[in-house]
Amino acid sequence: MDIYSYIMGGARRRRCVSFQPNFLYFEPKGRGNALHNADVSERILKVDELESIRLKDYLQLDQTEAAKSMGVSQPTFHRIITEAHRKIAEAFVEGKAIRIEGGNYVIAEAKIKAPVSPPRKPPGWRGGKRGG
């Protein structure tokens, strides 16, 4: 039994993540190439933190829906997204790179999809009748 389990009284629950990012590294670019790759420090954003950003900020779900999608309580979701926002803000303000890796998560089937525009109606279609 690890110390966290001893203190909290149970195993830590894995977060459900329905999205795997295509990009795992973001790096700032300075004016006139003032920043060099060797000089840029990193901030690690966990995969579950990225998922919280995707659900709340990108898909614009409310916190209760997003927490349910990740299989965590609303207060736990709030802690996850607050930490993600803090890390991203720190990287932007201090010019740090963001590396996406790690976290306590399991890949789940996608339940929520990105917003999609409704299908277009064929030309000449009006009010349920074909126009002439």
N, C-alpha and C positions, 0 to 999 in steps of 0.2 A: 504494500500500500504506500503510495507516495504521500508527501506532506500535504498537497492540495486536497486529496481525498480524505485525509485524516481531519483536516481543519473544516472542510466544507461538508463532510459526511457522505460523500459519494463520488462516483466517477464523473469526470467532466463530459458533458453531452456534446456529441459532434454536431456541427452545423450542416444543414443541407444546402448544397450549392448546385444550382441548375445551369451554370454557365462556366465555361472554361475560356479564359482570355486568349486571343491570338497573339497578343504582345505582352511580354513580361518585363519590359524595361523601358523607362522614359527618362530622357536626359535633357537638361536645359542647354540652350545654345545662347551664348552671350553675344553682345554687340561686337561686330568685327572679329568674331571668333576669339574673344577675350578669355573664354573658359576653355580649358584643355581637359581632355578625358581624364588625365591623371589627377587633376586638381578637384574633381567633382566627388563629393561624398554622397553616400546613398541613404535612403530611408526605405525600410522594408514595409510593404503593404501586404498583409496576409490575404489569402484568397477569399476567406470568409468576410473580411473587411471590404474587399472589392465587390463582393456579392451584395453587401448591405448598401453600398453606393449605387449599384445597378438597380436594385429594387426600389429604393427610396427616391433617389435623385433622377435616374434615367427613366425608369418606368413610372415614376411618380405615384407609387403605392403609398397608402398611409402606413404608419409604423406598425399597427396591429396586423394588417395583411402581410406586410413584409416579414414580420417576426414569425407568423404562421408558416409562410413559405419556407423559411429557414429552419423551422422546427425548434425555435427558442421562444422564451418568454419576451414580452414587450420590453421590460427593463433590461434584459440581456441584449436585445437588439439595439436599444438606445446606447448602451455602453460600447457595443461593437462599432456602430456608425459614428459615434462621437470620437472614438479613437482614430477611425479612418479619416474623418474630416481634419483632425488635428495633424496627422501625419502628412496629408496632402498640403495643408496650409503651410506647414513647416518647410516642405520641399519647395513650394512655390516662392515663399518669402526669402528663404536662405539659398535658393539656387541649387538644391540637392536633387540628385537623380532618384527615381522611384523604381524599386525592384519589387515585382509581385511574386511572392513565394510563401509557402508554409501555411500554417494555421491548422486548426482542429476541425476538419470538415470531411464530408463524404459527398461524392457526386450523386445527385438525385436526378430523376427525370424532370425535364422542364415542364412546369405547370403553368407558368406565365410567359407569354411571348412578348416581344417588343411590339409597340404600337404599329399597326399596319393600316394604311388608308383603305377605305372601302373599295370594292371592285367597281370599275367604270361601267356604265351602261353603254350598250352599242349605239352608234350614231343613229339619229332619227327616233330614238326611244323616248316617248313622252307619256307620262301618267298611266302606265300600264298598257298603252296601245301603241302600235307601230305608227309613227308619223308618216305622212306622205309627201 
